[in-house]
């Protein structure tokens, strides 16, 4: 699978972002190849969401550049990037089936049948109104929508934080089984131990800077401990 | 069920061991077909590239064979499977002996203890 990528899917060069005087990202350079599942890890306030928002064109860089499949974040990249934001953007009064129609309209790569199958596996009715669903179930619905696109890049900001362990397992299995070998997944999380076995690589972010990029297996080989344990050591307070 | 993995060792090495165990114990019989990398990665809840790497290692040793049309099968060479079984057993024995040493038992004491257990063969 590793040999299949042709160049980087994402190329980030010298990216910086300030909010007023506060530096959120400082000179970040990064390449994401195709066919990888990558964990973006860092403590609260380390710049994970800022980086993700920049990649989705929701913020503009102070300095530097992001290219996704050769394009700056914009209309072309939104067609090939499937993004799960950290907070919901969906109106509460909408029904799940209306959401399916929205996604079908908005995204040429949305697979409605796949979404329906996943909803049914998790026993979520398409007739349900979002406001009647629990927080965790809403998160499941949103993740199902995002994973039912045939995207090049999935960017998931804290995808499993509010979901119960059984659904977490189901979602992780779905991610593993269904993403195309040409696609990559970037996911930010603080639940490292749950997600560690499905990751190829990890990126550690600290105070807006990348402090480490490594494969999971290299960390285990080198330090004789899990990424989770290593993270706790590096970021111990 | 996701496979239970230890946190202090590479995941790939643990997948190789688990697959070897399933082959020698007949979960995947000689000549039997193996699930695809994706299926098995999903079952184990591990990264498909890591599972691929484990498969590649088993292919290198000849324990599994990639067929052009029908995916991957377990070797029909039962001598090779038996040898793998033996190797896995040796590893278990080494671990056991290390632990017993830590408890202060010498070889003859260990063998004596084991022989007391003779005849209570456990069949699952």
Interface residues (C-beta under 8 A of the other chain):
Chain A: X1 X2 X35 X36 X37 X169 X172 X173 X176 X177 X193 X197 X198 X199 X200 X216 X217 X220 X221 X224 X225 X226 X228 X229
Chain B: X2 X5 X7 X8 X9 X10 X11 X12 X38 X39 X41 X42 X44 X45 X46 X47 X48 X49 X50 X52
